[in-house]
Amino acid sequence: QVQLVESGGGLVQPGGSLRLSCAASGFASRLYTMNWYRQAPGKEREVVATITAGISNTNYTDSVKGRFTISRDNAKNTVNLQMNSLKPEDTAMYYCNTRRVGIDYWGQGTQVTVSS
């Protein structure tokens, strides 16, 4: 059974950092492209960062380039999102996602709030 569980969210001041983690179970996440999405109130869900299967190429939405880093820990079967220099506009629910055999799988999300 495929399961994704996010953790690491919280309240942080502007300029601060957080590290999100997505624990995968029921499959080997290293074999699949993994994504982090976010959704702010009143806005559509958007992809923030992607790490591909195999050689783990990464891609980021323009607004987080240079601040966020997506990575894998294959030993723990997790995908992480290091977020630095956080801004109030990064406030959102963050979700881990993967697609297997045409089916999208989502975690329950972890809330990130950037506020002074």
C-alpha positions as CSV (number, residue, x, y, z in Angstrom):
1,Q,0.0,0.0,0.0
2,V,1.5,3.3,-1.1
3,Q,1.7,5.9,1.6
4,L,3.3,9.3,1.9
5,V,3.6,11.1,5.2
6,E,4.9,14.6,5.4
7,S,6.5,16.2,8.5
8,G,8.6,19.2,9.4
9,G,6.2,22.1,8.9
10,G,5.7,24.9,11.4
11,L,5.8,28.6,12.1
12,V,9.0,30.4,11.2
13,Q,10.0,34.1,10.9
14,P,10.8,35.6,7.5
15,G,14.4,34.7,6.5
16,G,14.2,31.5,8.5
17,S,14.6,27.9,7.4
18,L,12.6,24.7,7.6
19,R,13.3,21.1,6.4
20,L,10.3,19.1,5.3
21,S,10.4,15.4,5.0
22,C,8.2,12.9,3.1
23,A,8.4,9.4,4.3
24,A,7.3,6.9,1.6
25,S,6.1,3.4,2.3
26,G,4.8,0.6,0.1
27,F,7.2,1.4,-2.7
28,A,10.8,2.4,-3.3
29,S,10.7,6.2,-3.8
30,R,14.1,6.2,-5.5
31,L,12.5,4.5,-8.5
32,Y,10.0,7.3,-9.1
33,T,9.8,11.0,-9.7
34,M,8.8,12.7,-6.5
35,N,7.3,16.1,-6.2
36,W,6.6,18.7,-3.5
37,Y,3.5,20.8,-4.1
38,R,2.0,23.6,-2.1
39,Q,-1.4,25.3,-1.8
40,A,-2.0,28.6,-0.2
41,P,-5.6,29.6,0.9
42,G,-7.6,30.7,-2.1
43,K,-5.0,29.6,-4.6
44,E,-4.5,26.6,-6.8
45,R,-2.0,23.8,-5.8
46,E,1.3,24.4,-7.5
47,V,4.4,22.2,-7.9
48,V,7.3,23.6,-6.0
49,A,10.1,21.1,-6.6
50,T,10.7,17.8,-8.5
51,I,13.3,15.2,-8.3
52,T,13.4,12.6,-11.0
53,A,14.0,8.8,-10.7
54,G,17.4,7.4,-11.5
55,I,19.9,10.2,-11.7
56,S,17.7,12.5,-9.6
57,N,17.6,15.6,-11.7
58,T,15.9,18.4,-9.9
59,N,13.6,21.2,-11.0
60,Y,12.1,24.2,-9.1
61,T,9.4,26.7,-9.7
62,D,11.0,30.1,-10.3
63,S,9.8,31.7,-7.0
64,V,11.9,29.2,-4.9
65,K,15.0,28.8,-7.1
66,G,18.1,29.4,-5.1
67,R,16.2,29.0,-1.8
68,F,14.8,25.5,-1.8
69,T,16.6,22.2,-2.3
70,I,14.9,18.9,-2.9
71,S,16.8,15.7,-2.1
72,R,16.5,12.0,-1.5
73,D,17.6,9.8,1.4
74,N,17.3,6.4,-0.2
75,A,18.3,4.6,3.0
76,K,15.3,6.1,4.8
77,N,13.1,6.1,1.7
78,T,12.4,9.8,2.2
79,V,12.4,12.9,0.0
80,N,13.3,16.1,1.7
81,L,12.7,19.8,1.0
82,Q,15.2,22.2,2.6
83,M,13.7,25.7,2.6
84,N,15.9,28.7,3.3
85,S,15.3,32.4,3.3
86,L,11.6,31.8,3.7
87,K,9.2,34.6,2.8
88,P,5.6,35.2,3.9
89,E,4.5,34.2,0.4
90,D,5.8,30.7,1.1
91,T,3.0,30.2,3.6
92,A,1.0,27.2,2.4
93,M,0.2,23.6,3.0
94,Y,2.9,21.5,1.5
95,Y,2.2,18.1,0.0
96,C,4.4,15.3,-1.2
97,N,3.3,13.6,-4.4
98,T,4.2,10.8,-6.8
99,R,2.5,9.1,-9.7
100,R,2.6,5.4,-10.3
101,V,0.8,3.6,-13.1
102,G,-1.1,6.8,-13.9
103,I,-2.4,7.2,-10.3
104,D,-1.5,10.3,-8.2
105,Y,-0.6,9.7,-4.6
106,W,-0.6,12.4,-2.0
107,G,0.3,12.8,1.6
108,Q,-1.9,14.6,4.1
109,G,0.2,17.7,4.0
110,T,2.2,19.8,6.4
111,Q,1.5,23.4,7.2
112,V,4.3,26.0,6.7
113,T,3.6,29.5,8.0
114,V,6.1,32.3,7.6
115,S,5.2,35.3,9.8
116,S,6.8,37.7,12.2
